[in-house]
Amino acid sequence: MKIILYLVMASLLTVSIFPREGQAVELTIEKAIGLALENNADYLISKHEVGQSKARLRQNLGFLPQVTLEGTKTLNEKLMEIEISPFGGSDGNQRVTLDFTMDYEFTFQIVQPLFSGGKILFNLKNAGLDVQIAKERFNYARAQLTVDVKKVFYNILVLKELREAHLEALKTSEANLRSVGERYNNGLVPKFDVLRAELSVASVKPNLLKIEKMLKLSHLNLKSMIGLPEDTEVTLVGELNRGTFELELKDVSNAARQNNSDIRQMDMQLKKAANLLKIAYGQFLPDISFAASYSYRSNTFNLEKSNWEDYYTVALGVKVPIFTGLKRSGKIGELKVLGKIMALKSQKVNDDTRLQVQDLFMTIEEEYENMKAGLKNIEMAGEGVKMAESAYHEGLISILELNSSNTELVKAKVDYIQALYNYNTAVFELEKVSGCQFQRFQSKN
């Protein structure tokens, strides 16, 4: 009975987590990221690459013995013939056939490497580094996917705010058009004012249609990222951060040097290059191995013990490279140059990361100031619209000035929303670059 209950609960949970086609879904940013980590193809590929690298690691356990069991059945052979001088007065030489092989032979063999000049050891170390690099790429893919989902998620929220701003502008323009129309009918304003009011309404609609198009595309992009069907109705729950973080450039830079995925991967690549050079030097040293084999041989396949002859060998093998056509020295020269190239690349990655952290840090400060200025501009532009409407109705300003005040209000809202998005995007990127989650820092609202 408990098993049936568990199965029912599991099925209900599965239905709640993975929506059916056409089903409405309410998404928070955490849920969106969770679905992306479960369904995104690129992320899952990087996850499987970790398993692939672990399998390659097992292929480099060269210090373990190789054990084989071999069986052979001789199907046909040409036997050795020798001539024997006659004995006892016989005439002519006699030809005798000698058979030194058995038709059936089973051999059990063990080969144990004893010394390889470090080639086995450093190949194993490089395979271990490949596993670490694959894990680091997996972590980077996770961080990148998280940032991408956040960007698309909050881009939709920003587009919705932009749509509201333009809808409000359209509503205001249409109200002005009705007001101007009434004043024109009463003979208070010229036809030109009506035309300018109509133009103001018409100028808002293309931007509104463009925003609607971008909203649809962003929704499709988000659904593709997190693995939802295109016809799923999605409602986003959340808002962009409007506070500031207590961050220190020095702390973030130090965190980036320790946690940045590109830097960590490059450090591992440097270690791999050093190991490859040691492997190349190991080519000058001998390979020593121990081999032992034990065989059973017989001319007839019969399981009786007396029918089989046993045979064994124990050997110590030494392979000393003498001359390889300058391949070894050429390989060493190539790997030395590779080491220098990797060191320069590592320095470049460190420098680029440091500059990127500084750029993002300054962008966060700049956009936060733009946000504060944007709020003041919206407040001032709103007051300006009220004053312009009052002045226009009193005949103190023209319709052009009234339309200009409405445009300034829309522009102030757009600038603020854009600064808000840029601010949050820079925070997301800085989190990825530095490996920190800034939610841990205290936020001042």
N, C-alpha and C positions, 0 to 999 in steps of 0.2 A: 504494500500500500504506500509506503514511504517512497519507493522508487517511482511509482506513478505520479505522486505529488511533486517530486523533484522534476520529472520530465515536463509536467504541466507548467511549473514555474519557469523552467528554462525556456520553454517555447514562448511564454508570454514575454519574458525578458528579451528574447531574440526579436520578437515582433516590435517591441518598444524601441530597441536600439536600431534596427534596420528597417526603415519605413518601406511600405509597399509603394508601387508606382501610383502617382496621383495623390498620395497621402500628404496632408499638411504637416510641416515640421517646424518646431520652434527651436532656434539655434542660439546658444550662447557661444562666446568665443572659445570657451573650454571644450564644449561639445563639438564644435566645428573642428578644432585641432585634433580631438580624439578620433573623430571619424576619418580625418585625413591620414592619421597614423595607421589606421586599420586598412584603408582602401587605396591610398595613393601608390601608383605603380612604381614610380621612381624610388620612393622610400622603401618599398618592399624589395626592390632589386638590390639596393644597398644592404639590406638586412640579409638577403641570401648570399651576397658576396662575402659576408663574414664567415658563413658556414663553408663556403667554397675555399676560403683561405685556410681555415682550420683543417680541411681535408688535405690541402697541399702540404700543410705542416707535417702530417703523418707520413707523407711520401718522402720526407727528408730525415727520417730516423735511421740514418745510415749506420749508426754504431750498433744496431741490433743485428744478431746473426741471421743469415739467410739459410733456411732449411728447405731441402727439396727431397722429394721421393720420385724416382724415375724408374720406369719399367720399359724394357725393350724386347721385341720378338724378331729374331733374324729371319727374314723371308727368303733371302737368296744371298749367296756369297760365292766368291771365287777362292778356292782353297790354294794354299801354297804347295808346290811340288818341288821335290829335291831328288837328285840322282845319287844312288848309293852304289859304291863299287861292289863288284860281285865277291861273294865269299864261297869257300869250299869248291872252287873250280867251276862255278857257274859262268855261263857265257853272257857277256854284255852287262851294261849298267842297268840297275833297277830304279824306276821312278816311283817315289813314295809320296803320298798326299798327306799333309799335316793340317790338322784342324785345331787351332789354338783358342777358338771362341766357342761359347755356348749359345744355343738358340734362344734361351730365356735368361734374362738377367734383370734383377731388381736392386736398385741402389738407393741408399739413404745417405744424404750428404749434408754436412753443416759447414758453412763458411763464416768465420768470425773476423771482421776487420780489427786489427790491433793498432795500426798507426797509419794515418793518412796525411800527415803534415798539416793538420788543422782544417782540411777541406770539408770533412763531414761536420765538424763542430760549427764552423762559420756558415755553412749552408743551412744548418739547423737554426742558427741565430737569425739569419736573414728571413727564413720562413716564419719564425716567430715575430719578426718585425712586420712582415706582410700581414699577419693577423692583427697586430696593433694598428697598422695603417688602415686596414679594412674597417676596424671598429671605429677609428677616428672619422673615417669617411661616413660611416653610418651615423655617428653623432652629428656630424656636420649636415648630413641630409635631413636629420630630424630638426636641427635648428633652422635650416633654410626653409623647410616646409612650414615650420611654425611661423616664421616671419612672413612667408608668402600668403599663408591663410589669414594672418592678422591684417596684412595690407589690403587684401581683397575684401575681407569682412568689414573693416573700418572704411574702406573706400565706398562701400555700399551705404554705410551710415552717412558719410559725408555727402554723397550724391543725393540722398534723401533730404538732407538739410538744404542743399543747393536747390533742390526741386521746390521745397517749401518757400525758400526765399524768392524764387522766380514766380511761384504761384501767387505769393503775396504781392509781388510787383505787378503781376497781370491783373490781380483783383483791384489794386490801386489805380492802374491805368484805365481799366474798364469803368471804374467809378468816376474818374476824371472825365472820361469820354462822355458818360451820361450827363455829368454836370455841365460840361462845355456845350453839349447838345442842347440842353435846356436853356442855357444862357444865349446860345445862338438863335434859338427859336424866339426868345424874348428880345432879340435885337441888341444884346449887350456885348457880344463878341463877334468878330468877323469869321467868315468861312475858313480862313487860314487856320484859326485855332482848332476848328473841328478836324481839319486834315492833319494837323500836327498831333492831336490827341489820338486819331485813328492810327497814325504811324507809330506812336508810342506803344499802342496795344500790339500792333503787328510785329514790332521789333522784339518783343518778349517771347513770342511763340516759337521762333526757331531755336532759341537757346533752351526752351523748355522741352522741345522735341529731341534735341541733342542729348539732354540730360536723361530723358526717358530711355533713349537708345543705349546710353552708357550703363544705365541701371540694369537693363535686361542682359547686356553682355557680361556685366560683373556678376550677376546672379548665375549665369550659365558657367562662368569661369569658376566660381566658388563650388557649384555642384559637381563640376568635373574634378576639382581638387579633392573633394571629400567623398566622392563616390556615390552621389545621389542621382537618381534619374532626372532627366531634364524637366519632366512635367510635374515634379514635386514642388508644392507650394512651400516656400521658405519664409519664415518670419524671424528676423534677427533681433536679439535682445542684448542690449549693451550700449555703451557710449564711449566716446573717446575721452582720454584723460585730459583734464583741463588744469591740473595742478603742476607743480614743479618738483623735481627730485633733488635731494641734497647729495650732489655728486661732487667728487674731487677728481680733477683731471689726472693727477698723479696716481690715485688709487685705481682708476679705470685703466690707465696705461699699464700699470703693473699686472692687473688682472688679465689684460689682453696678452701680454708676453707669456703668461703662464697657461692661459686657457684657449687662446686662439687656435682653431683647428689647422689653419694653413701653416702656422709656425710649428705646431707639434708634428704635423706630417713631414715638414721639411727637415726637422731634427732627426726623425726616423730615417729619412732618405739619406741623410749624411752618414748615419751609422751603417746603413746598408752598403754605401759606397766604400767605407773603410773596411768592412768585412770582405767585400769583393776583392779589394787589394790584397788582403791577407790570404784569400783563397788562391789568388794568382801567384803569390810567393810560395804557397804550399805546393805548387806544381813542380818546384825544383827538388822537393823532398821525396824519398821513396815511399811506396805503399807496402805495408806489411800486413799479411793476413794469415790466419790459421784455418786449415781445411782438413776435415776428416770425413771419410766415406766408408760405408760398410755395405757389401754386396752379397747377394745370393744368386748362384748361377746353376743352370742345368740344361741338358739337351732335350729333356721331356718335361712337359708341364704336369707334374705330379706332386701333390702336397705332402707326400711322405718325406720326413726329414732326411732320411738316408739318401734321397735322390738329389739333394742340393749341396753344392760346395759354397762355403763362405769365403769372403775375401775382403780385406780392409786396407785402407791407407790412411796415414796421418802425415800431414805435410805442413811446412811453414813456407809461405810464398813471399818473395821480395821482388818488387818491381821498381827498378831505378830508371828514371828518365835521363837519357844522356843528351840527345839533341832533337829538337822539335822544329827545326827550321826557323828559329828566332820568333816563334809564335808566343812563347812565354814572356820574353822581354818586351815584345810589342804590346802584349796584353797589359803588362804592368805599366808601361808608359801611357796607354790609353786610360787606365783607371786612375792614375795620378792626375791626369788632366780632368777627368770626370770629378774627382774630389775637389779640385779648385773651382770648377764650374758650380758644383753643388753648394760650396761655401759662399760663393758670390750670390747665388740664388737665395740662399738662406738669409744673407744680410739684406737683400732687396725685399724679401717678404717681411722681415722685421721692420725695415724702414717704412714700407708701404702701410703696414698695420698701424704703426705709430702715427703716421700722417692721417690715416683714415679715422683713427680714434679722435685726434685733435679736430679734424674737420667735422665729425659728427657731434662732438662735444660743443663746438662753437655754433653749429647749426641749431642744436637744442636751445642754447641760450638766446640765439637770434630770433628763432621762431616763437619762443615764449614771450619775448618782448613784443614781437609783431602781434601776438594774440592779445596782449594787454592793450596795445595801441588800437587794435581792431575793435575791441569792445568799446573803447572811447569814441572811435570814429562812427560806430553804429549808433551810439547814443546821440552824438552830435548830428549825424545825418538824419536820424529820426526827428529830432527837434527842427532841423532845417526843412524837412518835408511839411511839418505842421505849419511852420511860419510861411512857407512858400504857398501852401494852399490858401491860408488866410489872406495873404497879400494878393494872390491872384484874384480871389473873389472880390477884393476891394479895388481891383484894377490897378494895383501898384506895380505888378510885374507881368511879363508876357508868359504865354504858354510854353515858350522855349525854356524859360527859367524854371517853371514848374516841373517840366519834364526832366530837366537837368538835376533838380533836387531828388527826384525819384530814382534817377540813374545812379546818383551818388550813394544813395542808401543801399541799393542792390550791390553796387561795387564794394561798399564797406563790408557787407555781409559775406560776399564772395571772398574777399581778401582775408577776413577773419577765419572762415571755414578752411580756406587753403592753408593758412598758417597753422591751424589746429591739426590738419592732416599731416603737413610737413613735420611738425613737432613730434607727433606720435610715431611717424615713420622713422625719423632719425633715432628715436628711443629704441624702436624694435631692432634697427640695424646695429646700434651700439650694443645692445644686449647680445646679439649674435657674435659680433666681433670680439667682445670682451669675455664672453662666456658667463656673464652675470645676469641675474634677474633683478631688475631695478624695483620690482614690487617690494623687495626687502628693505629698500630705503624709505625713509619717512617722506610722505608727500605733503606739501603745503598747498591747501586750496584757497 
